[in-house]
Amino acid sequence: MKHDQDRRRTPRVRVAACATLETHGVLNAGNQALCSVRDVSRSGIGLETGQPPMVGQGVLLRLALDDDVREIRTLATRVHRRGTSNFYEVGLDWSACTPEQLKFLDKVLTALEQQPS
C-alpha cells in the first residue's frame, strides 16, 4: 500500500459517504452496485464494493454527500480484491467528468480540505 500512496497525483481526503455505481461499455454494461466511499482527491475517488467494474470501464457514479446526490461520469482505473473476501477496493478517476461535474467536485473537496482532521 505504501507504494500505491507514493504514486498519488493529488492528496486523498478521507470521507464517509455512500454511492452507487453503474457500469458502461461492451462488457458488463448496466451492472449496478452499492459502494462505500473511502477517500476522494482532485484526481479521483476510492470506493469499496462487492460488485466491482473492470479496469478501463466507464462508470456512472451516484455520489451522496449530505442531502445532495450527483451523477458523475468516471473511469475505473484500479480494482483490487481484499484478501479472499468478496469485497474490492476500486479506484475511479475524474477524466470522464463534465466541466459542471468537476466544478461540483472542486467545491466538495475545498469544503472537505478545510475541515479539521
Secondary structure per residue as TSV (DSSP state, phi and psi in degrees):
chain	resnum	aa	ss	phi	psi
A	1	M	-	360.0	-32.9
A	2	K	H	-58.9	-44.3
A	3	H	H	-59.8	-42.9
A	4	D	H	-60.6	-41.6
A	5	Q	H	-66.5	-32.8
A	6	D	H	-66.8	-22.9
A	7	R	T	-89.1	-2.2
A	8	R	-	-60.9	133.1
A	9	R	S	-78.1	-32.6
A	10	T	S	-140.3	151.7
A	11	P	-	-65.9	146.9
A	12	R	-	-88.2	148.9
A	13	V	E	-119.3	122.3
A	14	R	E	-68.4	139.7
A	15	V	E	-152.5	145.4
A	16	A	E	-107.7	113.3
A	17	A	E	-154.3	163.4
A	18	C	E	-107.4	152.8
A	19	A	E	-153.1	163.9
A	20	T	E	-126.7	155.6
A	21	L	E	-131.0	150.2
A	22	E	E	-133.5	124.0
A	23	T	E	-83.7	152.0
A	24	H	E	-129.8	164.0
A	25	G	S	114.4	-175.9
A	26	V	S	-69.3	-45.3
A	27	L	S	-96.0	134.3
A	28	N	S	63.9	24.9
A	29	A	T	-65.1	143.1
A	30	G	T	82.1	-4.4
A	31	N	-	-65.4	133.5
A	32	Q	E	-120.0	149.1
A	33	A	E	-151.0	151.7
A	34	L	E	-88.1	148.8
A	35	C	E	-141.5	156.2
A	36	S	E	-112.9	137.3
A	37	V	E	-84.6	130.1
A	38	R	E	-94.7	-48.3
A	39	D	E	-158.9	165.4
A	40	V	E	-141.7	149.9
A	41	S	-	-144.2	178.3
A	42	R	S	-72.6	-9.3
A	43	S	S	-110.5	-14.6
A	44	G	E	176.8	-165.4
A	45	I	E	-140.9	144.9
A	46	G	E	-109.1	131.3
A	47	L	E	-128.1	165.3
A	48	E	E	-125.9	136.0
A	49	T	E	-155.6	159.6
A	50	G	S	-93.5	-7.9
A	51	Q	S	-130.8	81.8
A	52	P	-	-78.8	155.0
A	53	P	-	-77.5	177.4
A	54	M	-	-95.3	148.4
A	55	V	T	-57.3	132.7
A	56	G	T	92.6	-8.1
A	57	Q	-	-82.9	141.1
A	58	G	E	-72.4	138.6
A	59	V	E	-133.9	129.9
A	60	L	E	-92.1	113.2
A	61	L	E	-98.9	127.5
A	62	R	E	-105.2	109.8
A	63	L	E	-107.9	126.2
A	64	A	E	-107.3	115.8
A	65	L	E	-125.9	117.5
A	66	D	T	56.5	-126.2
A	67	D	T	-98.3	7.7
A	68	D	E	-101.9	120.5
A	69	V	E	-114.2	124.7
A	70	R	E	-124.6	147.5
A	71	E	E	-97.2	128.7
A	72	I	E	-132.7	128.8
A	73	R	E	-82.0	128.2
A	74	T	E	-134.9	176.5
A	75	L	E	-131.3	129.7
A	76	A	E	-73.5	120.8
A	77	T	E	-112.8	-18.0
A	78	R	E	-151.0	134.4
A	79	V	E	-138.0	120.2
A	80	H	E	-134.9	121.1
A	81	R	E	-72.2	135.9
A	82	R	-	-84.8	98.6
A	83	G	T	58.6	-130.8
A	84	T	T	-104.0	11.8
A	85	S	S	-74.8	176.9
A	86	N	S	-97.7	19.7
A	87	F	-	-111.2	147.0
A	88	Y	E	-128.6	141.4
A	89	E	E	-90.7	127.5
A	90	V	E	-123.4	134.5
A	91	G	E	-111.6	126.5
A	92	L	E	-117.9	141.8
A	93	D	E	-111.4	163.2
A	94	W	S	-88.7	10.7
A	95	S	T	-62.6	-20.9
A	96	A	T	-96.6	4.6
A	97	C	-	-72.3	150.6
A	98	T	-	-80.7	163.7
A	99	P	H	-57.5	-36.1
A	100	E	H	-66.1	-41.4
A	101	Q	H	-65.0	-41.4
A	102	L	H	-64.1	-36.5
A	103	K	H	-64.3	-43.4
A	104	F	H	-61.2	-46.9
A	105	L	H	-62.5	-38.7
A	106	D	H	-63.0	-41.4
A	107	K	H	-63.3	-44.2
A	108	V	H	-63.3	-47.5
A	109	L	H	-64.6	-38.8
A	110	T	H	-60.7	-44.1
A	111	A	H	-64.9	-42.1
A	112	L	H	-66.1	-40.2
A	113	E	H	-67.3	-23.6
A	114	Q	T	-87.2	-9.4
A	115	Q	S	-74.7	144.7
A	116	P	-	-66.1	148.2
A	117	S	-	-69.5	360.0
